[in-house]
Amino acid sequence: MDVPETVTAALADRPVTGRVCLEAGAGVGNATAGLLDAGATRVYAVTNDREHATAVRERVDNRTVDRIDDEIGRAAVLEADLRRLPLTADSVELITAHGLFNVLPPASLESVAAELTRVATPGCHLVIDDYEPLPEDAAVRELFALENAATELAEGRPALTFYPAAVLRRLFVGYGWQFDRERTLLDPVPWTASHVEAHADATRTAASEVPGELGADLTAATEHLATAIGEDSVGEMYSVALRLPV
Ligand SMILES: C[S@@+](CC[C@H](N)C(=O)[O-])C[C@H]1O[C@@H](n2cnc3c(N)ncnc32)[C@H](O)[C@@H]1O
């Protein structure tokens, strides 16, 4: 699996070589792979999803088979909550949150920011890559609204929240981080047919747990909307970099 260009672009001006890194919210481990490629000494890939942890372990193992000389032991996949990391204070020199914050509900923001700050060394770098809120007339925004409605009803939390770069920047400045730079990674963002289908599927799953007519209505609206959208190109993905003072 290739490292996405967004990851490579976000890390291009960051000092990764020789650093102990943390991928906060590992997903399929795109940033973990990017950090290993860029010469990280060690990468902790943290996710609270067992299937994601397995996928990242397999990805790292496959890389190890290909490059047996230098990669053994450089990556550690941790199945853990970002609000309670199994890492000591002052132990991580570079943190990536690539596509993490949009899946974090507002209620988790402060505790995740506090915990990332606790494990960061003085001088630690932080890279946050995420999506600006979508324009009101974006078709795909309606699908995300349905996904949020179904997830709120089924689980009592939103599935997705698109935080402006300025909000996350101010959040971390409040924890003592200094703003370094911001850049655009994608503009517009290509929401491909497989992205749309993945979000439609997540919406269907949540809607199936909503009892009665409401659940059925959400499912019907999802089918209609996903077909109507197909794919969409809209919005912006940004990269914000900060640093803790030495
Ligand atoms: C969209 S994926 C991130 C993509 C990934 N960084 C990449 O570049 O491929 C979000 C990840 O964050 C994880 N996650 C969300 N909330 C979390 C939490 N509170 N603690 C740990 N992991 C969390 C999800 O399980 C998922 O693995």
PDBQT file of the ligand as one rigid body, heavy atoms in Angstrom, charges set to zero:
ROOT
HETATM    1  C1  LIG A 301      -9.656   8.154   9.938  1.00  0.00    +0.000 C 
HETATM    2  S1  LIG A 301      -8.583   7.139  10.851  1.00  0.00    +0.000 S 
HETATM    3  C2  LIG A 301      -7.024   7.977  10.723  1.00  0.00    +0.000 C 
HETATM    4  C3  LIG A 301      -6.257   7.687   9.448  1.00  0.00    +0.000 C 
HETATM    5  C4  LIG A 301      -4.769   7.413   9.661  1.00  0.00    +0.000 C 
HETATM    6  N1  LIG A 301      -4.134   8.401  10.515  1.00  0.00    +0.000 N 
HETATM    7  C5  LIG A 301      -4.018   7.344   8.360  1.00  0.00    +0.000 C 
HETATM    8  O1  LIG A 301      -3.250   8.278   8.042  1.00  0.00    +0.000 OA
HETATM    9  O2  LIG A 301      -4.179   6.340   7.660  1.00  0.00    +0.000 OA
HETATM   10  C6  LIG A 301      -9.010   7.527  12.530  1.00  0.00    +0.000 C 
HETATM   11  C7  LIG A 301      -8.360   6.576  13.521  1.00  0.00    +0.000 C 
HETATM   12  O3  LIG A 301      -8.452   7.153  14.822  1.00  0.00    +0.000 OA
HETATM   13  C8  LIG A 301      -8.858   6.150  15.718  1.00  0.00    +0.000 C 
HETATM   14  N2  LIG A 301      -9.454   6.784  16.912  1.00  0.00    +0.000 N 
HETATM   15  C9  LIG A 301     -10.543   7.576  17.000  1.00  0.00    +0.000 A 
HETATM   16  N3  LIG A 301     -10.753   7.959  18.271  1.00  0.00    +0.000 NA
HETATM   17  C10 LIG A 301      -9.763   7.398  19.009  1.00  0.00    +0.000 A 
HETATM   18  C11 LIG A 301      -9.443   7.406  20.393  1.00  0.00    +0.000 A 
HETATM   19  N4  LIG A 301     -10.180   8.092  21.275  1.00  0.00    +0.000 N 
HETATM   20  N5  LIG A 301      -8.366   6.714  20.804  1.00  0.00    +0.000 NA
HETATM   21  C12 LIG A 301      -7.603   6.007  19.915  1.00  0.00    +0.000 A 
HETATM   22  N6  LIG A 301      -7.860   5.968  18.590  1.00  0.00    +0.000 NA
HETATM   23  C13 LIG A 301      -8.927   6.656  18.137  1.00  0.00    +0.000 A 
HETATM   24  C14 LIG A 301      -9.819   5.307  14.911  1.00  0.00    +0.000 C 
HETATM   25  O4  LIG A 301     -10.024   4.039  15.485  1.00  0.00    +0.000 OA
HETATM   26  C15 LIG A 301      -9.036   5.211  13.599  1.00  0.00    +0.000 C 
HETATM   27  O5  LIG A 301      -8.074   4.176  13.675  1.00  0.00    +0.000 OA
ENDROOT
TORSDOF 0
